[in-house]
Amino acid sequence: MADHSVTIQAFQQHIRDRYYETDRARGTPATFMWLIEEVGELATALHGDDPANLEGEFADVLAWLCTLANINDVDLARAVQRKYLAGGGPLGHK
């Protein structure tokens, strides 16, 4: 089986390298709407029976989340570390 591991940091950088100028020009409100559209597509895929489509929609949501983080200067790996991995993470909720 092939190794498909990738870090959050590496993927976020990949998205930044490929799309940052276009994403920055689009701005946060429009980028947020793209993310929400992809979440809707993921919701639809979760009710379907096409594993490849489901996988692709998960990937799209992650990519648009990285885009939104990039244009708002948020390091997702650091955010996850601080919120969920340091000091045992939050209790009783996500």
C-alpha positions in Angstrom: 0.0 0.0 0.0 1.3 3.4 -0.9 2.1 5.9 1.8 -0.4 8.8 1.5 0.8 10.7 4.6 1.0 14.5 4.4 1.2 17.0 7.1 -1.3 19.8 7.6 1.5 22.3 7.3 2.7 20.8 4.0 -0.8 20.7 2.5 -1.6 24.3 3.6 1.7 25.4 2.0 0.9 23.6 -1.2 -2.5 25.4 -1.4 -0.7 28.7 -0.7 1.9 28.1 -3.3 -0.6 27.3 -6.0 -3.5 29.6 -5.3 -2.6 32.4 -2.8 -2.7 35.4 -5.2 -6.1 34.4 -6.6 -7.4 33.5 -3.1 -6.2 36.8 -1.6 -7.9 38.8 -4.4 -11.2 36.9 -3.9 -11.2 37.8 -0.2 -12.5 36.2 2.9 -16.3 36.6 2.4 -16.3 35.0 -1.1 -13.8 32.3 0.0 -16.0 31.5 2.9 -18.9 31.0 0.6 -16.8 28.6 -1.5 -16.0 26.6 1.6 -19.7 26.5 2.6 -20.6 25.3 -0.9 -18.0 22.5 -0.6 -19.4 21.5 2.8 -22.8 21.3 1.2 -21.4 19.0 -1.5 -19.8 16.9 1.3 -23.2 16.6 3.0 -24.7 15.4 -0.2 -21.9 12.9 -0.7 -22.3 11.6 2.8 -25.8 10.5 1.8 -24.7 8.9 -1.4 -23.0 5.6 -2.3 -20.0 6.8 -4.3 -16.8 6.4 -2.2 -14.7 8.2 -4.7 -17.0 11.2 -4.7 -17.1 11.2 -0.9 -13.3 11.2 -0.7 -13.0 14.0 -3.2 -15.5 16.2 -1.3 -13.6 15.7 1.9 -10.4 16.8 0.0 -12.2 19.8 -1.4 -13.4 20.9 2.1 -9.9 20.6 3.5 -8.4 22.6 0.5 -10.9 25.4 0.9 -10.3 25.5 4.7 -6.6 25.8 4.0 -7.4 28.6 1.5 -9.4 30.5 4.1 -6.7 30.0 6.7 -4.0 31.2 4.3 -5.8 34.5 3.5 -6.4 35.1 7.2 -2.9 34.3 8.2 -3.8 31.3 10.3 -1.3 28.4 10.6 -3.7 25.4 10.8 -1.1 23.1 12.2 -0.3 25.5 15.0 -4.0 26.1 15.6 -4.7 22.4 15.9 -1.6 21.9 18.2 -2.7 24.7 20.5 -6.4 23.8 20.6 -6.4 20.0 20.6 -3.0 18.7 21.4 -1.5 20.9 24.1 -2.4 20.2 27.7 -4.7 17.3 26.7 -7.0 19.4 24.5 -10.5 20.7 25.3 -12.7 18.6 27.5 -16.3 17.8 26.8 -16.5 19.3 23.4 -14.7 19.8 20.1 
